[in-house]
């Protein structure tokens, strides 16, 4: 992680909670840093970088659950399908899913 990214998130790179910085989003609180910023679109790879231990295979499984109506912790963040292969996630949806995971028991 670059030092500029660490400064934006307010964490040092050797912190156990250090994550990839997403412009305009505090992943841990789910609040936007800049309220006038346009939501950031994330790729599945970027979502996996933000959420420790999450794999792209798990995201594929979560997208399948989302299609049948599963929401919350097991449904994952809401995917946006542009084409069959082009899939993205809004940073705010990922932050909301992280918040739900924090609040719902396993």
LUMGU-323998 format. One record per residue (C-alpha): x, y, z; residue number from 1; chain. Coordinates in Angstrom, 1 decimal. Last residue first. Example, Ala and Ser with C-alpha at 12.3 -4.5 7.8 and 13.67 -1.06 7.14 Angstrom:
2
13.7	-1.1	7.1	2	A
12.3	-4.5	7.8	1	A
END
This chain:
106
-22.4	-15.8	12.1	106	A
-23.9	-13.0	14.1	105	A
-25.1	-10.0	12.1	104	A
-23.7	-6.5	13.0	103	A
-20.2	-6.7	11.5	102	A
-21.4	-8.6	8.5	101	A
-24.1	-6.0	8.0	100	A
-21.5	-3.2	8.1	99	A
-19.3	-5.0	5.6	98	A
-22.3	-5.4	3.3	97	A
-23.0	-1.6	3.6	96	A
-19.4	-0.8	2.7	95	A
-19.6	-3.1	-0.3	94	A
-22.8	-1.4	-1.4	93	A
-21.2	2.0	-1.0	92	A
-18.2	1.0	-3.1	91	A
-20.6	0.1	-5.9	90	A
-19.9	-3.4	-7.3	89	A
-19.0	-4.5	-10.8	88	A
-19.6	-7.3	-13.2	87	A
-18.6	-7.5	-16.9	86	A
-18.8	-11.2	-17.9	85	A
-22.5	-11.7	-18.6	84	A
-22.8	-8.0	-19.5	83	A
-23.2	-4.8	-17.3	82	A
-24.2	-6.8	-14.3	81	A
-24.1	-4.8	-11.1	80	A
-23.6	-6.9	-8.0	79	A
-25.2	-6.2	-4.6	78	A
-22.7	-7.0	-1.8	77	A
-22.8	-10.5	-0.3	76	A
-25.8	-12.7	-0.1	75	A
-24.6	-14.6	2.9	74	A
-24.3	-11.5	5.2	73	A
-27.5	-9.8	4.1	72	A
-29.6	-10.9	1.1	71	A
-30.6	-14.2	-0.5	70	A
-33.1	-13.6	-3.3	69	A
-32.4	-16.3	-5.8	68	A
-30.1	-14.0	-7.9	67	A
-28.2	-12.9	-4.7	66	A
-27.3	-16.5	-3.9	65	A
-25.7	-16.9	-7.4	64	A
-23.8	-13.6	-6.9	63	A
-22.6	-14.9	-3.5	62	A
-21.2	-18.0	-5.1	61	A
-19.3	-15.9	-7.6	60	A
-18.0	-13.7	-4.8	59	A
-16.8	-16.8	-3.0	58	A
-14.9	-17.8	-6.1	57	A
-13.4	-14.3	-6.3	56	A
-11.9	-14.9	-2.8	55	A
-12.6	-13.0	0.5	54	A
-9.9	-13.5	3.1	53	A
-9.6	-9.8	3.9	52	A
-12.3	-7.6	2.3	51	A
-10.7	-4.7	0.3	50	A
-8.6	-6.8	-2.0	49	A
-11.5	-9.2	-2.7	48	A
-13.6	-6.2	-3.6	47	A
-10.9	-4.9	-5.9	46	A
-10.7	-8.3	-7.8	45	A
-14.5	-8.3	-8.2	44	A
-14.2	-4.8	-9.9	43	A
-15.2	-1.7	-8.0	42	A
-17.4	1.2	-9.2	41	A
-16.9	4.4	-7.1	40	A
-19.9	6.4	-6.1	39	A
-19.7	10.0	-7.4	38	A
-18.3	12.2	-4.7	37	A
-20.5	15.0	-3.1	36	A
-20.5	13.4	0.3	35	A
-16.7	13.3	0.5	34	A
-15.6	10.8	3.2	33	A
-18.5	8.5	2.6	32	A
-19.5	6.5	5.5	31	A
-19.4	2.7	5.7	30	A
-17.6	2.8	9.1	29	A
-14.9	0.3	8.2	28	A
-14.7	0.9	4.5	27	A
-14.2	4.7	4.8	26	A
-15.0	5.6	1.2	25	A
-14.1	8.6	-1.0	24	A
-11.2	6.9	-2.8	23	A
-11.0	3.3	-1.9	22	A
-7.8	2.5	0.1	21	A
-6.6	-1.1	0.0	20	A
-6.8	-2.4	3.5	19	A
-4.8	-2.0	6.8	18	A
-6.7	-3.7	9.7	17	A
-3.6	-5.4	11.2	16	A
-1.7	-2.1	10.9	15	A
1.7	-2.4	9.1	14	A
0.5	-0.1	6.3	13	A
-0.3	2.7	8.8	12	A
-3.9	3.8	9.2	11	A
-5.7	7.1	8.6	10	A
-7.5	5.9	5.5	9	A
-6.2	8.8	3.4	8	A
-2.7	8.7	5.0	7	A
-2.4	5.0	4.2	6	A
-3.3	5.6	0.6	5	A
-0.7	8.3	0.3	4	A
1.9	6.0	1.9	3	A
1.3	3.4	-0.8	2	A
0.0	0.0	0.0	1	A
END
